[in-house]
Amino acid sequence: MDRLKLVLQYFQSNSESISNGICVLLALISVKLYTSFDFNCPCIPQYNKVYALGVMFVPPVILFFLGVMINRHTGVMMEEWLRPVGKRSKNPAVVKYLFSAMLQRALLAPMVWVLVTLLDGKCFVCAFSMSVDPRHFTGLPNNTGLDLVRIMAKVPCKEDAVFQNSTFRKAVSRYVRCYSQAIGWSILLLLILLGALARVLKPCFDHATFLQTRYWSNYLDIEQKLFDETCVLHARDFARKCVEQFFEGMQEDVHLRLPLAPARTRAPRTEADEETEDRLHGITRQEQVNRLLHTWYECRPELDVSRVAPQPRVCVTWEDRDGRVLFSDV
Amino acid sequence: MDKFRMMFQFLQSNQESFMNGICGIMALASAQLYSAFEFNCPCLPEYNYAYGMGILVVPPVWFFLLGFVLNNNVSVLAEEWRRPTGRRRKDPAVLRYMFCSMAQRSLIAPVLWISVTLMDGKSFLCAFSVHLDPGRFGNRSSPAVPRADLERLLAKVPCHDVFDGHAVVSREAATRYLRCISQACGWMFLLLTTFVAFLVRAIRPCFTQAVFLKTKYWSHYVDIERKMFEETCTEHAKSFARVCIQRYFESTGGEMTTFHSQWTHDKGGDKVDGDKCSNEKDKLLGIRVQEDMNKVLWNWHRCKPPLDIREEDLCHTKGSGCTRRGELHRKEWVSYYSKV
């Protein structure tokens, strides 16, 4: 139990490792999907190739789109790419880094599907059994009345009546499967070689810039998460305050209230109240919240937290019950 | 058990992830329901199409509606939509956002059911076997069969234990062909839905991102505010009930206990006195005799006290040996507060 919690915490702490985890999960889902999918070659000359190549290439496209959608970095990248410049300059290297990271992760599950398809061989047999030259194999059934193409098209279908008690079908299947597996392994080897080369040679090119771009792309991700969390906490405190004030507003009028007074007519401020006040950061009205959210998008603040934020000056205005100003600081 | 509790807590902490969890569970349920469901094609020309298409279309509609039913936000949306404007303006963008996010979540289980049904192929086979071209799958040597008989024969193609037209039509070839078409439709459908979802999720930031942040915040706020209001009402009801019951007990008991200080004790929450004995006495609220307790219980049903805990209206309870408390001097006080 503790171990599970520890593992979950570790993964949650690092956003990159969450993305990696999701990417691996999607790859496993693609394998599971392939094994549970009932491959059903039509064994008809016009449809074999279309069906088989469709099964080999359409699911990878679907998995690619899914991979892009599920990845958090897609949203971060799009937002960073499209935002107005505001007070913070835009770094195209960061956007490029995020894009390439997202692309790499999204391509894993489609590649896994294609490789599993090739290594399994059914798709290849279905698509290319008609391209095999039957003269290399003995035992071609020639008493069925069907032409050669139709016979070859039926090779992927085990239970067809044409090939009963015939070794021809098995021989052709095995031949095509062998090709399919060879292609599959070659592609896998190529990909691994490319990956290894890229990892080994990357530090040779501009490593310092790479470290910077990686830092700032991580920063953007964390900043967006924290902004969302702060909004959620703020909404909660805003709602609590709103509801409390609503309740108090319904009270009988037993106190002579001056507009500044409400805080004092309640019970003495507890720690929870202080915390709530802190979390609201002075944003207490709908227009203020709207303005805050609008400015967050239109004009992102500078990356500079060394200055102390200017505190708003509080001016006191005393009004009587009819709204007449008795005294004002303004 | 522990694992479930932890998972449950994690999901509940975030309302959105809770809804995502429900959505995932429904998707799994739809896949499981399909595999547990025993597809039973009628193999009759008049009913095949209706049955096949019915299985394809009706359960998705049901799952979609179920998604709305299980979603808590439906009542929030309805409330926000129907409330009078009052002192707070209504934002149609917030309503649209809430509706869209609910609809998106509810669409996952139906899409999954349709995909699984099409990939499996049975319902397609059942619905369209009658429309097969016998020339393509028929045996060349078979005699011509009248149209009506042919239809009945083709309708039996999905049922391998009932099919008796092996001489006329090759059942396996026809089944393979229809299943292939069904699977192609399934993949195309999945591709289309994934592409549309991709456009919506990935391309949306190109349009109206600032407005989107605003609507997301306020729709979340509406949900939270409702929860806060219910919590506040519950706490208020608790305190109200506590005071009401205490006063009732005391009025029935007829003893003049130090109610006011005891009440502030409970309100303030600080049990300063370590004196256990007087604490226990306070809890008895002045009822120490069997007859008094019986009277309390009897009157609680027969004659409940009014819902009014203002301090000057203490003596409205009927049938109680009500002792009038000393008039509480209501103070009018003014407080000035300035934060300079």
Contacts between the chains, C-beta under 8 A, distances in Angstrom:
chain1	res1	chain2	res2	distance
A	1	B	2	5.4
A	1	B	3	6.9
A	1	B	6	7.6
A	4	B	3	7.2
A	4	B	6	7.9
A	5	B	6	7.2
A	37	B	119	6.5
A	38	B	119	7.3
A	38	B	120	7.2
A	38	B	121	7.7
A	40	B	121	7.0
A	40	B	176	6.0
A	40	B	179	4.7
A	40	B	180	5.6
A	40	B	183	6.1
A	41	B	176	7.3
A	41	B	180	7.5
A	42	B	176	5.4
A	42	B	177	5.5
A	42	B	180	3.9
A	43	B	173	7.0
A	43	B	176	6.0
A	44	B	173	7.8
A	44	B	177	6.5
A	47	B	177	7.7
A	47	B	180	6.3
A	51	B	180	5.5
A	51	B	183	7.8
A	51	B	184	6.7
A	54	B	184	6.4
A	54	B	187	6.5
A	55	B	183	7.8
A	55	B	187	7.4
A	58	B	187	4.8
A	58	B	188	7.7
A	58	B	191	5.8
A	59	B	187	6.9
A	61	B	191	6.4
A	62	B	187	7.7
A	62	B	190	5.5
A	62	B	191	5.5
A	62	B	194	4.8
A	65	B	194	4.5
A	65	B	195	6.2
A	65	B	197	7.5
A	65	B	198	4.3
A	66	B	194	6.1
A	68	B	198	6.4
A	68	B	202	6.0
A	69	B	194	7.9
A	69	B	197	6.3
A	69	B	198	5.5
A	69	B	201	4.9
A	69	B	202	6.5
A	74	B	201	7.5
A	74	B	202	5.6
A	75	B	201	7.9
A	75	B	205	6.8
A	78	B	202	6.6
A	78	B	203	8.0
A	78	B	205	4.0
A	78	B	206	7.3
A	79	B	205	5.4
A	79	B	209	6.5
A	82	B	205	5.6
A	82	B	206	5.9
A	82	B	209	6.7
A	83	B	209	7.5
A	145	B	140	7.3
A	157	B	172	7.6
A	157	B	176	6.8
A	159	B	172	6.1
A	160	B	172	6.8
A	160	B	173	7.7
A	161	B	170	7.9
A	231	B	217	5.5
A	231	B	220	7.6
A	232	B	220	6.7
A	235	B	217	6.4
A	235	B	220	5.5
A	235	B	221	4.4
A	235	B	224	5.3
A	236	B	224	5.3
A	236	B	228	7.5
A	238	B	221	6.6
A	239	B	221	6.1
A	239	B	224	4.6
A	239	B	225	3.8
A	239	B	227	7.8
A	239	B	228	4.5
A	240	B	228	5.1
A	242	B	225	6.3
A	242	B	228	7.8
A	243	B	225	6.6
A	243	B	228	4.8
A	243	B	229	4.9
A	243	B	232	5.2
A	244	B	232	6.9
A	246	B	229	8.0
A	247	B	232	6.3
A	247	B	236	7.2
A	252	B	310	7.8
A	254	B	330	6.5
A	254	B	332	7.1
A	255	B	332	6.8
A	255	B	333	6.6
A	255	B	334	7.5
A	256	B	332	5.6
A	256	B	333	7.5
A	256	B	334	4.9
A	258	B	334	6.7
A	258	B	335	7.9
A	258	B	336	6.7
A	260	B	336	6.6
A	260	B	337	4.6
A	260	B	338	6.6
A	261	B	334	7.1
A	261	B	335	4.9
A	261	B	336	7.0
A	261	B	337	5.9
A	263	B	337	5.5
A	264	B	335	3.7
A	264	B	337	5.4
A	265	B	335	6.6
A	267	B	267	7.5
A	267	B	268	7.9
A	286	B	88	7.9
A	289	B	217	6.8
A	289	B	218	8.0
A	290	B	214	5.9
A	293	B	210	7.1
A	293	B	213	4.7
A	293	B	214	4.8
A	293	B	217	5.9
A	294	B	210	5.4
A	294	B	213	8.0
A	294	B	214	6.9
A	296	B	213	6.6
A	297	B	209	5.6
A	297	B	210	3.8
A	297	B	213	5.9
A	298	B	210	6.1
A	314	B	338	7.9
A	314	B	339	5.1
A	314	B	340	6.7
A	316	B	338	4.8
A	316	B	340	7.1
A	318	B	336	7.8
